Amino acid sequence: MVFIVNKSLEYSFKFSAWTELIPESEIRRLLKYKVRYYFAGGKPGVLPLEAWAQIIKNVGEEIEKLIRTGRTREVLDLFNYEKTAGWDPLRKVLADRLEKDGVPLPKDEAERIDSVIVTTGSQQALFTIANILIDPGDVVITSAPAYLGMLGPLGIHQANVVCVPTDEHGIIPEYVEKAIEKSLEKFRRLPDFIYVVPDSDNPKGTMMPLKRRKQLYEIAEKHKVLIVEDAAYRDIYFGGEKIPPIKSFDKDNKYVAYLRTTSKEAAVLRVGYCVLPKGKLAEEFIKSKGYQDLCTPVINQVLLKEYYEKWIDKVLPEAVEEYKRRCDAMIESIEQHFPPGLHTRPKGGFFVWYESEKDFNASKFLEDVALKNDVNYTPGPAFYPVESLGYYYNPDKNDIERIKAPRNSMRLGFSLLPAEDIVEGIKLLGRLLHEYLK
């Protein structure tokens, strides 16, 4: 326990050990800064506002009609508590869409609806999976770099996080298998799960090809290890035909937990949804969620049902095209204005990853230079686990070693700002970097 004493009030609080071990989320911290050129988080900047105005109007009119006709009990239900697993009408609509996207679901209609669990944002799903699967010292395998929204819950639950090398196509399956084998040697236990973002990976923006998805599934099946497939950006894709999800190989629903969010494809109403392996995992997940929030707000689910039934296929393609324009503008500007280095070329999602050829402290540069010049981004070290819990599979040594996060990288979000502002902001950031690194 950590004791913090307030001498003036003469009392003390007992804080959990993780509060000292795990820092504040860098994304949450950077949201505090109001800057002109915001490249830090994945804030959606292309939302169908007119559609949402109409959806809210339609739902409001339906509620008024129910009240006028004496059906107030039905209206009360929309503003009341609901089953922890979600409001069935939305779950049915989401099940229809998931099935069309290649996610295997049961044939029985009741089981099909029950297989979709609604969460209060996909962040709750990440936390809940860690909450029900991880004891201190357990092992999780993920990419290097990895999504910080997963690293936080893993740190809170004191998992040993083994990061695996990535390239322009995402995590490398053969290294995942080697990391599993080495985890058995080093930690005397199998990993509890493998966490991946195969569609427009956060933070790098890489797209995992079909061959790697199949390889990864076969590795999980061979070793009987769960895959947590985070498909947050699956619908924000401008690279042509979508690649089937890893979950599509999981015909018997045994080895893949499939996570989605409405925040990127609809609006930030804090609603996520997932399909988990049947049985004990799903049961414990719902139990844990119930202790966190009892249920996800029903009225938000009502609004989203209207959106998914009548609007998404009309408005999302236009939004995706605009995100493509913004992504192209960022890539072109980086190539024109940034110091020599490597950057990714995403075909979807919200982010571009940049690594400078020259070593420098991207976190210090952010605080000392960028923020003071009205520019924000997320430093690369935020996407690595804390050193006391972080490990790295080193293919050159075929061994697991303590992780050391590279300092000279940054994640740049193109989702919020129009293309012309992205060009201005990246040009400014490039000039500041050139001056700083010379």
C-alpha positions in Angstrom: 0.0 0.0 0.0 1.0 3.6 -0.6 0.3 6.1 2.2 -0.2 9.8 1.4 -0.5 12.0 4.5 -2.3 15.3 4.5 -0.6 17.0 7.6 -2.9 20.0 7.6 -6.0 17.8 8.0 -4.2 15.1 10.0 -5.5 12.1 8.1 -4.2 9.6 5.6 -5.4 7.7 2.6 -4.3 4.2 1.6 -3.8 4.0 -2.2 -3.4 0.8 -4.2 0.1 0.0 -5.4 -0.8 0.5 -9.0 -1.5 4.2 -8.5 2.3 4.8 -8.1 3.3 2.2 -10.7 1.0 3.2 -13.6 1.1 6.9 -14.8 -2.0 8.8 -16.0 -3.0 7.9 -19.5 -1.1 10.1 -21.9 -4.2 10.6 -24.1 -6.3 11.7 -21.1 -3.5 14.0 -20.0 -3.1 15.6 -23.4 -6.8 16.2 -23.7 -6.3 19.0 -21.1 -4.3 21.1 -23.6 -6.3 23.3 -26.0 -4.1 23.8 -29.0 -4.7 24.8 -32.6 -3.0 21.8 -34.1 -4.3 18.8 -32.2 -2.6 15.5 -33.4 -2.6 13.7 -30.0 -5.7 11.6 -29.7 -8.1 9.8 -32.0 -11.0 12.4 -31.7 -13.4 11.8 -34.6 -13.6 15.0 -36.7 -16.0 13.7 -39.4 -19.3 13.0 -37.7 -22.6 12.9 -39.6 -24.0 15.8 -37.5 -27.1 16.3 -39.7 -27.9 12.7 -39.4 -27.5 12.8 -35.6 -29.8 15.8 -35.4 -32.4 13.9 -37.3 -31.9 10.7 -35.3 -32.4 12.6 -32.0 -35.4 14.3 -33.4 -36.9 11.0 -34.6 -36.3 9.3 -31.3 -37.7 12.3 -29.4 -40.9 12.3 -31.5 -41.3 8.6 -30.9 -41.0 9.1 -27.2 -43.6 12.0 -27.3 -45.9 9.7 -29.2 -45.6 7.0 -26.6 -46.3 9.4 -23.8 -49.4 10.8 -25.6 -50.8 7.4 -26.1 -50.3 6.4 -22.4 -47.4 4.1 -22.9 -45.2 5.8 -20.3 -44.0 2.5 -19.0 -42.2 2.0 -22.3 -40.6 5.4 -22.0 -39.5 4.8 -18.5 -37.7 1.7 -19.7 -35.6 3.9 -22.1 -34.3 6.0 -19.2 -33.9 3.2 -16.7 -31.7 0.2 -15.8 -31.4 -2.6 -18.3 -29.7 -6.0 -18.6 -26.0 -5.7 -18.0 -25.3 -7.4 -21.4 -27.2 -4.8 -23.3 -30.5 -3.7 -24.8 -31.7 -6.6 -27.0 -33.0 -4.5 -30.0 -29.5 -3.0 -30.5 -27.8 -6.3 -29.9 -29.9 -7.8 -32.7 -29.0 -5.0 -35.2 -25.3 -5.3 -34.3 -25.5 -9.1 -34.6 -26.8 -8.7 -38.2 -23.9 -6.4 -39.1 -21.3 -8.6 -37.5 -22.5 -11.7 -39.3 -22.3 -9.9 -42.6 -18.8 -8.9 -41.8 -17.6 -12.5 -41.3 -18.1 -13.0 -37.6 -19.5 -16.5 -36.9 -22.7 -16.4 -34.7 -25.1 -19.1 -33.5 -28.0 -20.1 -35.7 -30.6 -19.9 -32.9 -31.9 -16.3 -32.8 -31.9 -16.0 -29.1 -28.4 -17.3 -28.8 -27.3 -15.1 -31.7 -28.6 -11.9 -29.9 -27.1 -13.1 -26.5 -23.7 -13.6 -28.2 -23.3 -9.8 -28.6 -22.4 -8.0 -25.4 -22.8 -4.2 -25.2 -20.2 -2.3 -23.1 -19.8 1.3 -21.9 -17.2 2.1 -24.5 -14.7 -0.4 -25.8 -12.3 0.7 -23.1 -14.6 -1.0 -20.6 -14.2 -4.2 -22.6 -10.4 -4.0 -22.4 -10.4 -3.3 -18.7 -12.9 -6.1 -18.0 -10.9 -8.7 -20.0 -7.9 -7.8 -17.9 -10.0 -7.8 -14.8 -11.3 -11.4 -15.2 -8.2 -13.0 -16.7 -5.1 -11.4 -15.1 -3.5 -12.1 -11.7 -0.2 -10.5 -10.8 2.6 -12.1 -12.7 0.4 -13.5 -15.5 1.6 -13.0 -19.1 0.1 -11.1 -22.1 1.6 -10.9 -25.5 1.1 -7.8 -27.7 2.8 -5.7 -30.3 5.7 -3.2 -30.0 4.4 -0.5 -29.9 1.0 -1.3 -28.4 -2.3 0.5 -27.8 -1.9 2.4 -24.5 -5.6 1.8 -23.7 -4.8 -1.9 -23.2 -1.4 -1.3 -21.5 -3.0 0.6 -18.6 -5.4 -2.1 -17.5 -2.6 -4.7 -17.9 -0.4 -2.6 -15.7 -3.1 -2.1 -13.1 -3.6 -5.9 -12.9 0.3 -6.3 -12.8 0.6 -8.5 -15.9 4.0 -9.2 -17.4 3.6 -7.7 -20.9 5.8 -9.3 -23.6 6.0 -7.1 -26.7 6.7 -8.6 -30.1 8.3 -6.8 -33.1 6.2 -5.4 -35.8 6.8 -4.3 -39.4 4.7 -2.5 -42.0 2.2 -5.4 -41.9 1.7 -5.4 -38.1 2.7 -8.0 -35.6 4.9 -10.8 -36.9 3.2 -14.2 -36.1 6.4 -16.4 -36.0 7.7 -14.1 -33.3 4.4 -14.4 -31.4 4.9 -18.2 -31.3 8.5 -17.8 -30.2 7.4 -15.4 -27.4 4.8 -18.0 -26.2 7.5 -20.6 -26.0 10.0 -18.3 -24.2 7.2 -17.2 -21.8 6.8 -20.8 -20.7 10.6 -20.9 -20.0 10.9 -17.5 -18.3 7.6 -17.2 -16.4 6.6 -20.9 -16.2 3.1 -20.1 -17.7 1.3 -19.7 -20.9 0.2 -16.2 -21.9 -3.4 -15.5 -20.8 -4.0 -13.8 -24.1 -2.6 -12.2 -27.2 -3.8 -8.6 -27.8 -3.8 -7.3 -31.4 -5.3 -4.5 -33.5 -5.2 -6.1 -37.0 -7.3 -3.4 -38.8 -5.4 0.0 -39.0 -3.4 -0.7 -35.9 -3.3 1.8 -33.1 -0.7 3.4 -32.8 1.1 2.6 -36.1 -1.8 2.4 -38.6 -0.6 -0.9 -40.1 -3.0 -3.5 -41.7 -2.4 -7.2 -41.0 -2.8 -9.3 -44.2 -5.0 -12.3 -44.4 -2.1 -14.8 -44.2 -0.9 -13.4 -40.9 -4.4 -13.4 -39.5 -4.7 -17.0 -40.3 -1.3 -17.8 -38.9 -2.0 -16.0 -35.7 -5.3 -17.9 -35.2 -3.6 -21.2 -35.9 -0.9 -20.3 -33.2 -3.6 -19.5 -30.7 -5.5 -22.7 -31.5 -2.3 -24.8 -31.3 -1.3 -23.4 -27.9 -4.9 -22.9 -26.6 -4.3 -19.2 -26.0 -7.0 -16.5 -26.3 -6.7 -13.8 -29.0 -8.2 -10.4 -28.0 -8.9 -8.9 -31.4 -9.6 -5.1 -31.1 -11.3 -4.0 -34.3 -12.0 -0.4 -33.2 -11.0 1.0 -36.7 -12.4 -1.7 -38.9 -15.0 0.5 -40.5 -12.6 3.4 -41.0 -10.9 1.7 -44.0 -10.0 3.3 -47.3 -7.8 0.6 -48.8 -10.3 -1.3 -50.9 -12.0 -4.6 -50.0 -11.9 -5.4 -46.3 -9.8 -8.3 -45.0 -11.8 -10.9 -43.0 -11.3 -10.5 -39.2 -9.3 -13.1 -37.3 -12.6 -14.0 -35.6 -13.8 -15.3 -39.0 -11.5 -18.4 -38.5 -13.0 -19.0 -35.0 -15.9 -21.1 -36.3 -16.5 -22.8 -32.9 -16.2 -19.5 -30.9 -13.3 -20.8 -28.7 -10.2 -18.7 -29.1 -11.0 -15.1 -30.2 -12.6 -12.3 -28.2 -13.8 -9.8 -30.8 -14.1 -6.1 -29.7 -15.7 -3.2 -31.5 -16.7 0.4 -30.7 -19.3 2.7 -32.0 -17.1 5.8 -31.3 -15.3 5.8 -34.6 -18.1 4.6 -36.9 -21.0 6.4 -35.3 -20.2 9.0 -32.5 -18.7 9.1 -29.1 -21.7 7.9 -27.1 -19.5 5.6 -25.1 -20.9 2.4 -26.4 -18.8 -0.6 -27.4 -19.8 -4.2 -28.4 -18.1 -7.5 -28.4 -18.4 -11.2 -29.2 -16.7 -13.5 -26.7 -16.0 -17.2 -26.5 -19.1 -18.9 -25.2 -19.4 -20.2 -21.6 -17.4 -19.1 -18.6 -15.5 -16.2 -20.3 -18.6 -14.4 -21.3 -20.3 -15.1 -18.0 -17.5 -13.7 -15.9 -17.2 -10.7 -18.3 -20.8 -9.8 -17.8 -20.4 -10.3 -14.0 -17.4 -8.0 -13.9 -19.1 -5.3 -16.1 -22.1 -5.4 -13.7 -19.9 -4.5 -10.8 -18.5 -1.6 -12.8 -21.6 0.1 -14.2 -24.6 -2.2 -13.8 -25.6 -1.4 -17.4 -24.8 0.8 -20.3 -27.3 3.8 -20.7 -30.3 2.6 -22.6 -31.1 5.9 -24.3 -27.6 5.8 -26.0 -28.4 2.3 -27.3 -31.7 3.5 -28.6 -30.1 6.3 -30.6 -27.5 3.9 -31.9 -30.1 1.3 -33.0 -31.7 4.1 -35.2 -28.2 4.9 -36.6 -27.2 1.4 -37.5 -30.6 0.5 -38.9 -31.2 3.5 -41.1 -28.1 5.7 -41.4 -24.7 4.2 -41.2 -24.5 2.9 -44.8 -25.5 6.3 -46.1 -23.2 8.5 -44.1 -20.1 6.5 -43.2 -18.7 6.1 -46.8 -18.5 9.9 -47.1 -16.8 10.2 -43.7 -14.2 7.5 -44.6 -13.4 9.4 -47.8 -12.8 12.6 -45.8 -10.5 10.6 -43.4 -8.6 9.4 -46.4 -8.1 13.0 -47.6 -6.8 14.0 -44.1 -4.5 10.9 -44.0 -3.1 11.7 -47.4 -2.5 15.4 -46.4 -0.6 14.3 -43.3 1.6 11.8 -45.1 2.5 14.2 -47.9 3.3 16.9 -45.3 5.5 14.6 -43.3 7.4 13.6 -46.4 7.9 17.3 -47.3 8.6 18.9 -44.0 9.8 16.4 -41.4 13.5 15.5 -40.7 14.7 12.1 -42.2 13.0 9.1 -40.6 10.4 6.4 -41.1 6.7 6.8 -41.2 3.7 4.5 -41.8 1.2 4.8 -44.7 -2.1 3.8 -43.2 -5.0 2.5 -45.3 -7.5 3.3 -42.5 -7.8 4.3 -38.9 -6.8 7.7 -37.4 -3.0 7.6 -37.0 0.4 7.9 -38.7 3.5 6.7 -36.8 6.8 8.6 -37.2 10.3 7.7 -36.0 13.2 10.1 -36.5 16.6 8.9 -37.8 18.2 11.0 -35.1 17.8 10.1 -31.5 15.8 12.6 -29.4 13.4 12.7 -26.5 10.0 13.1 -28.1 8.3 13.5 -24.7 10.7 16.3 -23.7 10.3 18.0 -27.1 6.5 17.9 -26.7 6.6 19.7 -23.3 9.5 22.1 -24.1 8.7 23.0 -27.7 5.6 21.7 -29.4 2.9 22.5 -26.8 4.3 26.0 -26.5 3.9 26.4 -30.2 0.3 25.3 -30.3 1.0 21.7 -31.5 0.1 18.4 -29.7 0.9 14.8 -30.5 1.4 11.6 -28.5 5.1 10.6 -27.8 6.0 7.1 -28.7 7.1 5.9 -25.3 3.5 6.1 -24.1 2.8 2.9 -26.3 5.2 0.7 -24.3 4.6 -0.9 -20.9 6.2 0.4 -17.8 9.7 -1.0 -17.5 9.0 -3.0 -14.3 6.3 -5.0 -16.1 7.5 -4.7 -19.7 9.4 -7.2 -21.8 10.5 -7.6 -25.4 11.0 -10.6 -27.5 14.3 -10.1 -29.2 14.5 -12.2 -32.4 18.3 -11.7 -32.7 18.8 -13.4 -29.3 15.7 -15.6 -29.4 15.0 -14.5 -25.9 12.8 -12.3 -23.8 14.5 -9.3 -22.2 13.5 -6.2 -20.3 11.9 -3.6 -22.5 13.4 -0.2 -23.2 11.0 2.1 -25.1 12.6 4.0 -28.0 12.4 7.8 -27.4 12.4 9.2 -30.9 8.9 8.4 -32.1 5.4 9.9 -32.1 1.9 9.0 -33.0 0.2 11.7 -35.1 -3.6 11.7 -35.4 -5.2 13.0 -38.6 -8.8 12.4 -37.6 -9.8 15.7 -36.0 -8.5 18.5 -38.2 -9.4 19.4 -41.8 -6.7 18.7 -44.4 -5.6 22.4 -44.7 -5.0 22.6 -40.9 -3.1 19.3 -41.0 -0.8 20.7 -43.6 -0.2 23.9 -41.6 0.3 22.0 -38.4 2.7 19.4 -39.8 4.7 22.1 -41.5 5.1 23.9 -38.2 6.0 20.7 -36.3 8.5 19.8 -39.0 10.2 23.2 -38.7 10.3 22.9 -35.0 11.8 19.4 -35.2 14.5 20.5 -37.7 15.5 23.3 -35.4 15.6 21.0 -32.4 17.6 18.3 -34.1 20.2 20.3 -35.9 
